[in-house]
Amino acid sequence: MKPSKTFNLSKQTKRFMCTITDPIERGEYKRMMIQAQLASEVVVRHKERSDRPQGGAQYQTNDTGTASTSA
């Protein structure tokens, strides 16, 4: 995945990157964190399943006040 123009790295990651003095290690860490942040923002969408029953269960109250479904 590639970041867009509006991508912002989290402040926590930026703060930690300030402690890394080696530029190669810092670049590797930065690329790794960008990929991790992009992967965490992905929303998995599921198609609706047609085998689910429509509507909720039909609950009735017993004389004891508890709910049960009719068989």
TORMI-282708 format. One record per residue: residue number from 0; residue in three letters; y, z negated, x negated of N, C-alpha, C, O in turn. Coordinates in steps of 0.001 Angstrom, whole numbers, always signed. Each point is the difference from the previous one (the first is absolute). Layout:
+-----+-----+---------+---------+---------+---------+---------+---------+---------+---------+---------+---------+---------+---------+
:   i :  aa :    n.py :    n.pz :    n.px :   ca.py :   ca.pz :   ca.px :    c.py :    c.pz :    c.px :    o.py :    o.pz :    o.px :
+-----+-----+---------+---------+---------+---------+---------+---------+---------+---------+---------+---------+---------+---------+
: NUM : ALA :       Y :       Z :       X :       Y :       Z :       X :       Y :       Z :       X :       Y :       Z :       X :
...
+-----+-----+---------+---------+---------+---------+---------+---------+---------+---------+---------+---------+---------+---------+
% end
This chain:
+-----+-----+---------+---------+---------+---------+---------+---------+---------+---------+---------+---------+---------+---------+
:   i :  aa :    n.py :    n.pz :    n.px :   ca.py :   ca.pz :   ca.px :    c.py :    c.pz :    c.px :    o.py :    o.pz :    o.px :
+-----+-----+---------+---------+---------+---------+---------+---------+---------+---------+---------+---------+---------+---------+
:   0 : MET :   -1174 :      +0 :    -839 :   +1174 :      +0 :    +839 :   +1238 :      +0 :    -885 :      +1 :    -539 :   -1107 :
:   1 : LYS :   +1039 :   +1152 :   +1622 :   +1257 :     +26 :    -740 :   +1074 :    -707 :    +809 :     +65 :    +146 :   +1221 :
:   2 : PRO :    +781 :    -916 :   -1905 :   +1084 :    -666 :    +724 :   +1078 :   +1002 :    +403 :    +239 :    +986 :    -697 :
:   3 : SER :    +403 :   -1252 :   +1825 :   +1090 :    +861 :    +455 :   +1312 :    -430 :    -653 :     +24 :    -918 :    -819 :
:   4 : LYS :   +1050 :   +1582 :   +1184 :   +1320 :    -329 :    -565 :    +446 :   -1406 :    +367 :    +747 :    -635 :    -743 :
:   5 : THR :   -1208 :    +151 :   +1891 :    +457 :   -1292 :    +497 :    -918 :   -1154 :    -394 :    +157 :   -1107 :    +513 :
:   6 : PHE :   -1109 :   +1340 :   -1409 :    -942 :   -1044 :    -403 :    +714 :   -1079 :    -801 :    +775 :    +297 :    -909 :
:   7 : ASN :   -1043 :   -1558 :   +1258 :    +549 :   -1141 :    -733 :   -1145 :    -894 :    -446 :    -827 :    -414 :    +812 :
:   8 : LEU :    +782 :    +121 :   -2093 :   -1002 :    -909 :    -536 :    +396 :   -1421 :    +382 :   +1186 :    -329 :     +25 :
:   9 : SER :   -2167 :    -509 :    +271 :    +317 :   -1357 :    +448 :    +696 :    -794 :   -1103 :    -203 :    +250 :   -1188 :
:  10 : LYS :   +1020 :   -1203 :   +1601 :    +750 :    -816 :    -954 :    -926 :    -849 :    -861 :    +275 :    -229 :   -1177 :
:  11 : GLN :   -1367 :    -233 :   +1764 :    -953 :    -807 :    -752 :    -593 :    +811 :   -1154 :    -169 :    -517 :   -1105 :
:  12 : THR :    -144 :   +1776 :   +1365 :    -546 :    +865 :   -1050 :   +1046 :    +268 :   -1076 :    -316 :      +6 :   -1190 :
:  13 : LYS :   +1557 :    +215 :   +1605 :   +1072 :    +253 :    -970 :    +220 :   -1212 :    -895 :    +220 :    +141 :   -1203 :
:  14 : ARG :    -280 :   -1337 :   +1794 :    +188 :   -1215 :    -786 :   -1104 :    -150 :   -1043 :    +262 :    -372 :   -1144 :
:  15 : PHE :   -1495 :    +665 :   +1547 :   -1109 :    -130 :    -938 :    +100 :   +1047 :   -1102 :    -350 :    -273 :   -1149 :
:  16 : MET :    +828 :   +1474 :   +1490 :    +129 :   +1059 :    -994 :   +1013 :    -359 :   -1081 :    -108 :    +481 :   -1128 :
:  17 : CYS :   +1075 :   -1307 :   +1450 :    +999 :    -425 :    -993 :    -637 :    -808 :   -1117 :    +547 :     -59 :   -1101 :
:  18 : THR :   -1688 :    -564 :   +1358 :    -651 :    -825 :   -1014 :    -870 :    +823 :    -947 :    -424 :    -508 :   -1038 :
:  19 : ILE :    +152 :   +1768 :   +1376 :    -843 :    +846 :    -850 :    +895 :    +723 :   -1001 :    +869 :    +782 :    +385 :
:  20 : THR :   -1085 :   -1046 :   -1661 :    +869 :    +575 :   -1028 :    -505 :   +1339 :    -533 :    +801 :    +834 :    -421 :
:  21 : ASP :   -2108 :    -617 :    +432 :    -566 :   +1253 :    -492 :    +286 :   +1120 :   +1007 :    -452 :     -94 :   +1141 :
:  22 : PRO :   +1183 :   +1151 :   -1518 :    +366 :   +1048 :    +965 :   -1191 :    +766 :    +556 :     +44 :    +441 :   +1148 :
:  23 : ILE :   -1103 :    -270 :   -1926 :   -1182 :    +710 :    +500 :    -719 :    -841 :   +1048 :    -369 :    +497 :   +1064 :
:  24 : GLU :    +178 :   -1759 :   -1373 :    -657 :    -903 :    +945 :    +836 :    -161 :   +1275 :    -539 :     -67 :   +1105 :
:  25 : ARG :   +1856 :      +6 :   -1278 :    +903 :    -133 :   +1148 :     -93 :   +1234 :    +898 :     -32 :    -128 :   +1224 :
:  26 : GLY :     -13 :   +1321 :   -1821 :    -124 :   +1230 :    +782 :   -1308 :     +84 :    +748 :     -35 :    +432 :   +1152 :
:  27 : GLU :   -1061 :    -850 :   -1808 :   -1303 :     -14 :    +658 :      -5 :    -959 :   +1180 :    -509 :    +321 :   +1074 :
:  28 : TYR :   +1082 :   -1506 :   -1287 :     +60 :    -995 :   +1071 :    +851 :    +515 :   +1161 :    -361 :    -185 :   +1163 :
:  29 : LYS :   +1474 :    +821 :   -1469 :    +890 :    +515 :   +1033 :    -704 :   +1067 :    +840 :     +74 :     -32 :   +1228 :
:  30 : ARG :    -758 :    +980 :   -1883 :    -724 :   +1038 :    +742 :   -1091 :    -604 :    +872 :    -215 :    +430 :   +1134 :
:  31 : MET :    -475 :   -1437 :   -1677 :   -1064 :    -659 :    +745 :    +560 :    -709 :   +1237 :    -596 :     +68 :   +1075 :
:  32 : MET :   +1724 :    -740 :   -1219 :    +598 :    -720 :   +1120 :    +565 :    +960 :   +1056 :     -50 :    -299 :   +1193 :
:  33 : ILE :    +578 :   +1435 :   -1616 :    +496 :    +988 :    +954 :   -1162 :    +515 :    +850 :    +116 :     +97 :   +1222 :
:  34 : GLN :   -1234 :    +231 :   -1867 :   -1162 :    +482 :    +745 :    -539 :   -1083 :    +937 :    -391 :    +300 :   +1128 :
:  35 : ALA :    +366 :   -1541 :   -1579 :    -492 :   -1091 :    +838 :    +898 :    -220 :   +1208 :    -490 :    -219 :   +1108 :
:  36 : GLN :   +1795 :    +276 :   -1315 :    +920 :    -201 :   +1108 :     -87 :   +1146 :   +1001 :     +46 :    -233 :   +1208 :
:  37 : LEU :    -171 :   +1467 :   -1694 :    -137 :   +1140 :    +899 :   -1304 :     -86 :    +793 :     -22 :    +313 :   +1190 :
:  38 : ALA :   -1054 :    -730 :   -1836 :   -1286 :    -111 :    +687 :     +33 :   -1095 :   +1061 :    -652 :    +128 :   +1036 :
:  39 : SER :   +1399 :   -1196 :   -1280 :     +65 :   -1090 :    +981 :    +835 :    +374 :   +1224 :    -134 :    -622 :   +1054 :
:  40 : GLU :    +991 :   +1629 :   -1186 :    +849 :    +402 :   +1119 :    -647 :   +1047 :    +891 :    +567 :    +364 :   +1030 :
:  41 : VAL :   -1751 :    +130 :   -1406 :    -684 :   +1017 :    +789 :    -567 :    -642 :   +1262 :    -645 :   -1046 :     -66 :
:  42 : VAL :    +888 :   +1674 :   +1210 :    -507 :    -486 :   +1274 :   -1192 :    +864 :    +391 :    +116 :   +1220 :    +119 :
:  43 : VAL :   -1258 :   -1866 :     +79 :   -1203 :    +722 :    +398 :     +14 :    +118 :   +1517 :     +96 :    -999 :    +712 :
:  44 : ARG :    -192 :   +2215 :    -235 :      +7 :    +221 :   +1446 :   -1399 :    +386 :    +451 :    -665 :    +830 :    -619 :
:  45 : HIS :    +237 :   -1445 :   +1701 :   -1313 :    +280 :    +559 :    +184 :    +759 :   +1302 :    +905 :    -299 :    +780 :
:  46 : LYS :   -1760 :   +1277 :    -548 :     +79 :    +676 :   +1289 :    -636 :    -901 :   +1051 :    -876 :    -810 :    -304 :
:  47 : GLU :   +1324 :    +962 :   +1522 :    -505 :    -851 :   +1063 :   -1438 :    +351 :    +318 :    -383 :   +1170 :     +13 :
:  48 : ARG :    -395 :   -2187 :    +239 :   -1399 :    +208 :    +347 :    -121 :    +153 :   +1507 :    +594 :    -764 :    +761 :
:  49 : SER :   -1358 :   +1747 :    -339 :    -136 :    +252 :   +1433 :   -1095 :    -846 :    +628 :     -83 :     -55 :   +1227 :
:  50 : ASP :    -771 :    -614 :   -2018 :   -1089 :    -777 :    +571 :    +409 :   -1417 :    +391 :    -832 :    -771 :    +479 :
:  51 : ARG :   +2092 :    +422 :    -677 :    +468 :   -1323 :    +414 :    +251 :      +2 :   +1506 :    +519 :    +977 :    +542 :
:  52 : PRO :    -880 :   -2048 :    +126 :    +262 :     -45 :   +1444 :   +1492 :    -110 :    +285 :    +732 :    -660 :    -738 :
:  53 : GLN :    -300 :   +1285 :   +1774 :   +1404 :     -40 :    +380 :    +283 :   -1302 :    +734 :    -782 :    -426 :    +850 :
:  54 : GLY :   +1887 :    -195 :   -1178 :    +383 :   -1252 :    +654 :    -722 :   -1181 :    -616 :    -898 :    +175 :    -824 :
:  55 : GLY :   +1279 :   -1355 :   +1215 :    -607 :   -1208 :    -537 :   -1168 :    -444 :    +847 :    -341 :    +643 :    +993 :
:  56 : ALA :    -268 :   -1736 :   -1384 :   -1111 :    -557 :    +760 :    +548 :    -618 :   +1278 :   +1125 :    -499 :     +35 :
:  57 : GLN :   -1927 :    +541 :    +997 :    +398 :    -564 :   +1290 :    -428 :   -1465 :     +44 :   -1165 :    -305 :    +255 :
:  58 : TYR :   +2107 :    -594 :    -504 :    -308 :   -1419 :     -59 :    +182 :    -635 :   +1363 :    +923 :    +332 :    +743 :
:  59 : GLN :   -1815 :   -1244 :    -431 :    +101 :    -786 :   +1223 :     -44 :   -1463 :    -393 :    -591 :    -355 :   -1019 :
:  60 : THR :   +1209 :    -493 :   +1818 :     -40 :   -1429 :    -303 :   -1116 :    -640 :    +824 :    -178 :    +310 :   +1178 :
:  61 : ASN :    -562 :   -1200 :   -1814 :   -1071 :    -728 :    +680 :    +604 :   -1196 :    +695 :   +1196 :    -271 :    -117 :
:  62 : ASP :   -2035 :    -442 :    +841 :    +474 :   -1213 :    +650 :    +322 :   -1087 :   -1020 :    +714 :    -953 :    +313 :
:  63 : THR :   -1236 :   +1089 :   -1535 :    +319 :    -983 :   -1043 :   +1318 :    +327 :    -698 :    +492 :    -803 :    -793 :
:  64 : GLY :     +87 :   +1979 :   +1078 :   +1271 :    +356 :    -591 :    -120 :    +843 :   -1255 :   +1017 :    +383 :    -579 :
:  65 : THR :   -2235 :     -84 :    +143 :    -197 :    +815 :   -1184 :     -85 :   +1478 :    +401 :    -322 :    +321 :   +1144 :
:  66 : ALA :    +602 :    +542 :   -2061 :     -29 :   +1439 :    +281 :   -1358 :    +576 :    -372 :    -627 :    -426 :    -970 :
:  67 : SER :    +187 :   +1395 :   +1748 :   -1249 :    +689 :    -316 :    +101 :   +1427 :    +514 :    +848 :    +311 :    +836 :
:  68 : THR :   -1709 :    +543 :   -1337 :      -7 :   +1387 :    +450 :   -1105 :    +167 :   +1043 :   -1034 :    -667 :     -49 :
:  69 : SER :   +1277 :   +1554 :    +971 :   -1025 :    +251 :   +1015 :   -1016 :    +978 :    -566 :    +367 :    +973 :    -659 :
:  70 : ALA :   -1624 :   -1227 :    +910 :   -1069 :    +841 :    -559 :    -315 :   +1154 :    +911 :    -874 :    +810 :    -310 :
+-----+-----+---------+---------+---------+---------+---------+---------+---------+---------+---------+---------+---------+---------+
% end
